[in-house]
Amino acid sequence: MICDIQLGRLMIVSDLHGNGLDFRQVLKVYRKLKSDGKADCLVFLGDLIHAYPGKRKDESLEMVQELIKMGANQEGSDVICLLGNHEFVHIYHIPLQRGNLEFTSWFENRIRKNREDIIRFFMDMPFMLRTKGGVLLNHTGGSNRYSETESFDFNWFKNYQHKGEFAAHIDHIHRYDPQIGSQFMSTAEGDYLWEVLMNGNERQFGEEYLNMVTDLLQFASKDREHDPLKALVSGHIGVDYGAEMIGEYKLRLCSSAGCLRDLEKKYLLIDAEKAYTNSMELLDCCHDLY
């Protein structure tokens, strides 16, 4: 699902990973900006959930419940939550591991009594958000798969609703079953979505990743060829000092997990109507969260 926003100033944050302290700080800063007339919409770039061991108490579920209560992603809401890979795996019952860490089971245990409500909230999360001025927001960034347009073209991606020939994740939405994840990953759809949401960016692809950023901007501009997207903002990978330029056209933002310390955490504040043509212009719009 790809959504558009035409007006207003956006406060953008990413990768909170169950950090309730940072979540509450984000809401505090946003409400102050909004009351001062400096922000109109709050955008989370994905990976709201799954704290890393040794960090603060995991408040993933409480954060998600608060966003549902706030009406995030509902029509007319000023809060938009994009889909991250850590939310994606719960939609499709996929066990998520990183080294010796297994993220999925703990959160699934916490949501077992109201799993459908949580999963449907995740299903309402757009893959991407496009501004009128030409900035693309998504969680992961580029991929080697956006140049593939035969089976998974722009219109498929724009209108995707997590509903198709594969339906086991919906039929069994009330309980977690890793076997469903295994079945989904064996489909062409599962393989494609895994690659676009899970890849390691330049850590995986090296210098070729910069071309993949360009491919993504072109892919997401298919229905606005006379007004193409010019710059990309994503999270997904930690940034020691909260924000960094990845080549000329991508800004990586880090608002919580992945920063060296609280004082390095950043948010981005941009105008949906304004044209930002490169990552340097976006970097200049970053501010300290604390």
C-alpha positions as CSV (number, residue, x, y, z in Angstrom):
1,M,0.0,0.0,0.0
2,I,1.3,3.4,-1.0
3,C,-0.2,6.6,0.4
4,D,0.1,10.2,-0.4
5,I,0.1,13.4,1.7
6,Q,-0.3,16.7,0.1
7,L,-0.3,19.3,2.9
8,G,1.2,20.0,6.3
9,R,4.4,19.6,8.2
10,L,5.5,16.2,9.1
11,M,7.4,15.1,12.2
12,I,9.1,11.8,11.3
13,V,10.7,9.2,13.6
14,S,11.9,5.7,13.1
15,D,12.8,2.4,14.8
16,L,11.5,2.9,18.4
17,H,11.7,-0.9,19.0
18,G,9.5,-1.0,22.1
19,N,11.2,1.9,23.9
20,G,8.4,3.4,25.8
21,L,10.5,6.3,27.1
22,D,11.4,7.4,23.6
23,F,7.8,6.8,22.5
24,R,6.4,9.2,25.2
25,Q,9.1,11.7,24.3
26,V,8.1,11.6,20.6
27,L,4.5,12.2,21.6
28,K,5.5,15.1,23.9
29,V,7.6,16.8,21.2
30,Y,5.0,16.3,18.6
31,R,2.2,17.8,20.7
32,K,4.4,20.8,21.5
33,L,5.2,21.3,17.8
34,K,1.6,20.9,16.9
35,S,0.4,23.4,19.5
36,D,3.1,25.9,18.3
37,G,1.9,25.4,14.7
38,K,5.1,23.8,13.6
39,A,3.8,20.2,12.9
40,D,0.6,18.8,11.5
41,C,1.3,15.1,11.2
42,L,3.4,12.5,13.1
43,V,4.9,9.7,11.0
44,F,6.5,6.5,12.3
45,L,8.8,4.8,9.8
46,G,8.2,1.3,11.1
47,D,9.8,-1.1,13.6
48,L,7.7,0.1,16.6
49,I,8.1,-3.2,18.3
50,H,10.7,-5.7,19.6
51,A,13.2,-4.4,22.1
52,Y,16.7,-5.8,22.1
53,P,17.9,-7.7,25.2
54,G,19.7,-5.6,27.7
55,K,17.9,-2.4,26.7
56,R,14.9,-0.8,28.5
57,K,11.7,-2.6,29.4
58,D,9.9,-3.7,26.3
59,E,6.8,-1.7,26.0
60,S,6.0,-2.7,22.4
61,L,2.4,-3.8,23.1
62,E,1.6,-0.8,25.2
63,M,2.9,1.5,22.4
64,V,0.8,-0.3,19.8
65,Q,-2.3,-0.1,22.0
66,E,-1.8,3.6,22.5
67,L,-1.5,4.2,18.8
68,I,-4.7,2.2,18.1
69,K,-6.4,4.3,20.8
70,M,-5.2,7.4,19.1
71,G,-6.7,6.3,15.8
72,A,-3.4,6.0,13.9
73,N,-3.8,5.3,10.2
74,Q,-7.6,5.9,10.3
75,E,-9.2,8.3,8.0
76,G,-8.5,11.9,9.2
77,S,-5.9,10.9,11.7
78,D,-2.8,13.0,12.1
79,V,-0.7,9.9,13.0
80,I,0.6,7.5,10.3
81,C,2.5,4.3,11.0
82,L,4.4,2.7,8.2
83,L,5.1,-1.0,8.1
84,G,8.5,-2.2,9.3
85,N,10.0,-5.6,8.9
86,H,9.4,-6.3,12.6
87,E,5.6,-5.8,12.2
88,F,5.5,-7.6,8.8
89,V,6.7,-10.9,10.3
90,H,3.7,-11.0,12.7
91,I,1.2,-10.6,9.8
92,Y,2.5,-13.7,8.2
93,H,3.5,-15.8,11.2
94,I,7.2,-15.6,10.4
95,P,9.8,-16.3,13.1
96,L,12.3,-13.5,13.1
97,Q,15.8,-14.2,14.2
98,R,19.1,-12.2,14.3
99,G,22.0,-14.4,15.4
100,N,20.9,-16.0,18.7
101,L,18.0,-13.5,19.2
102,E,14.4,-14.6,18.4
103,F,12.0,-11.7,18.4
104,T,8.6,-13.1,17.3
105,S,7.6,-15.5,20.1
106,W,7.8,-13.1,23.0
107,F,5.5,-10.5,21.4
108,E,3.2,-13.2,20.1
109,N,2.8,-14.5,23.7
110,R,1.8,-11.0,24.8
111,I,-0.8,-10.4,22.1
112,R,-2.4,-13.9,22.2
113,K,-5.6,-12.6,23.8
114,N,-6.2,-9.8,21.3
115,R,-4.0,-10.9,18.3
116,E,-6.6,-10.0,15.6
117,D,-6.8,-6.4,16.7
118,I,-3.0,-6.0,16.7
119,I,-2.5,-7.8,13.4
120,R,-5.2,-5.8,11.6
121,F,-3.5,-2.6,12.9
122,F,-0.3,-3.9,11.3
123,M,-2.1,-4.7,8.1
124,D,-3.4,-1.1,7.8
125,M,0.2,0.2,7.9
126,P,1.3,1.5,4.4
127,F,4.5,0.3,2.8
128,M,5.3,3.9,1.7
129,L,4.2,7.5,2.1
130,R,4.8,10.1,-0.7
131,T,4.8,13.8,-0.2
132,K,3.6,16.3,-2.7
133,G,7.1,17.8,-2.8
134,G,8.7,14.6,-3.9
135,V,10.0,12.8,-0.7
136,L,9.4,9.1,-0.4
137,L,9.2,7.6,3.1
138,N,9.5,3.9,3.8
139,H,11.1,1.7,6.4
140,T,13.8,-0.4,4.7
141,G,14.9,1.7,1.8
142,G,16.0,0.4,-1.6
143,S,16.2,-3.2,-2.7
144,N,17.4,-5.3,-5.6
145,R,13.8,-6.3,-6.3
146,Y,12.2,-3.0,-7.2
147,S,13.5,-3.3,-10.8
148,E,11.3,-6.4,-11.2
149,T,8.1,-5.4,-12.8
150,E,6.6,-8.5,-14.3
151,S,4.8,-10.1,-11.3
152,F,5.1,-7.3,-8.8
153,D,4.6,-4.1,-10.6
154,F,3.8,-0.7,-9.2
155,N,0.0,-1.1,-9.2
156,W,0.3,-4.4,-7.4
157,F,2.4,-2.8,-4.7
158,K,0.3,0.4,-4.5
159,N,-2.9,-1.5,-3.9
160,Y,-1.6,-4.4,-1.8
161,Q,-3.8,-5.2,1.1
162,H,-2.2,-8.4,2.5
163,K,-5.0,-10.4,0.8
164,G,-4.5,-12.6,-2.2
165,E,-4.3,-16.3,-3.2
166,F,-2.4,-17.0,0.0
167,A,-4.9,-16.6,2.9
168,A,-3.7,-18.9,5.7
169,H,-2.5,-15.8,7.7
170,I,-6.0,-14.4,7.6
171,D,-7.8,-17.7,8.2
172,H,-5.7,-18.2,11.4
173,I,-5.4,-14.6,12.5
174,H,-6.3,-15.4,16.1
175,R,-3.4,-17.6,16.8
176,Y,0.3,-17.7,15.9
177,D,1.5,-20.7,13.8
178,P,5.1,-20.6,12.4
179,Q,4.1,-23.2,9.9
180,I,2.0,-20.6,8.1
181,G,5.1,-18.4,7.9
182,S,7.0,-21.3,6.3
183,Q,4.3,-21.7,3.7
184,F,4.1,-18.0,2.9
185,M,7.9,-17.8,2.4
186,S,7.7,-20.5,-0.2
187,T,5.4,-18.3,-2.4
188,A,6.7,-15.8,-4.9
189,E,4.8,-13.1,-3.0
190,G,6.5,-14.0,0.3
191,D,9.9,-14.2,-1.3
192,Y,9.5,-10.8,-2.9
193,L,8.2,-9.0,0.2
194,W,10.9,-10.6,2.4
195,E,13.6,-9.2,0.1
196,V,12.1,-5.6,-0.1
197,L,11.5,-5.4,3.7
198,M,14.5,-7.4,5.1
199,N,17.5,-6.6,3.1
200,G,20.7,-5.1,4.6
201,N,21.0,-2.0,2.3
202,E,24.6,-1.1,1.6
203,R,25.9,-3.6,4.1
204,Q,24.5,-6.3,1.9
205,F,24.9,-4.8,-1.6
206,G,27.8,-2.4,-1.3
207,E,28.1,0.5,-3.6
208,E,25.4,-1.0,-5.9
209,Y,22.9,-0.1,-3.2
210,L,23.0,3.6,-4.4
211,N,21.6,2.5,-7.7
212,M,18.9,0.6,-5.9
213,V,17.8,3.8,-4.1
214,T,17.4,5.4,-7.6
215,D,15.4,2.3,-8.7
216,L,13.1,2.7,-5.8
217,L,12.5,6.4,-6.4
218,Q,11.7,5.6,-10.1
219,F,9.5,2.6,-9.1
220,A,7.4,4.7,-6.7
221,S,7.1,7.5,-9.3
222,K,5.3,5.4,-11.9
223,D,2.0,7.3,-11.6
224,R,3.6,10.7,-11.2
225,E,6.2,10.8,-14.0
226,H,5.8,14.5,-14.5
227,D,6.5,15.1,-10.8
228,P,8.9,12.3,-9.8
229,L,10.1,11.5,-6.3
230,K,13.5,13.1,-5.7
231,A,14.6,11.9,-2.2
232,L,14.2,9.0,0.2
233,V,13.9,8.8,4.0
234,S,14.1,5.5,5.7
235,G,15.3,3.8,9.0
236,H,15.9,0.1,9.4
237,I,19.6,0.3,10.2
238,G,21.1,2.0,13.3
239,V,22.9,5.3,13.1
240,D,25.3,6.3,15.8
241,Y,24.4,10.0,15.7
242,G,20.8,9.8,14.7
243,A,20.8,10.7,11.0
244,E,23.2,10.2,8.0
245,M,23.3,10.6,4.3
246,I,23.4,7.5,2.2
247,G,24.6,8.8,-1.1
248,E,23.0,11.9,-2.7
249,Y,19.3,10.9,-2.4
250,K,18.8,9.0,0.8
251,L,18.6,10.1,4.4
252,R,18.7,7.4,7.1
253,L,16.9,8.4,10.3
254,C,17.3,6.8,13.7
255,S,15.2,8.0,16.7
256,S,15.8,5.3,19.3
257,A,17.4,1.8,18.9
258,G,20.7,2.1,17.1
259,C,21.9,5.5,18.4
260,L,24.9,5.8,20.7
261,R,22.9,7.5,23.4
262,D,19.7,9.5,24.0
263,L,21.3,12.8,23.1
264,E,22.0,11.5,19.6
265,K,18.4,10.5,18.8
266,K,16.8,12.6,16.0
267,Y,13.5,13.4,14.4
268,L,12.9,14.9,10.9
269,L,10.6,17.8,10.3
270,I,9.7,18.6,6.7
271,D,6.9,20.3,4.8
272,A,4.9,18.0,2.6
273,E,4.6,20.6,-0.2
274,K,8.2,21.6,-0.3
275,A,10.6,20.0,-2.8
276,Y,13.7,18.5,-1.2
277,T,16.1,17.4,-3.9
278,N,18.9,15.6,-2.0
279,S,19.9,14.0,1.3
280,M,21.8,17.1,2.5
281,E,18.7,19.2,2.4
282,L,16.9,16.6,4.5
283,L,19.8,16.3,6.9
284,D,19.4,20.0,7.6
285,C,15.8,19.3,8.7
286,C,16.8,16.9,11.5
287,H,16.4,17.9,15.2
288,D,17.4,16.4,18.5
289,L,14.6,14.3,20.1
290,Y,15.9,15.2,23.6
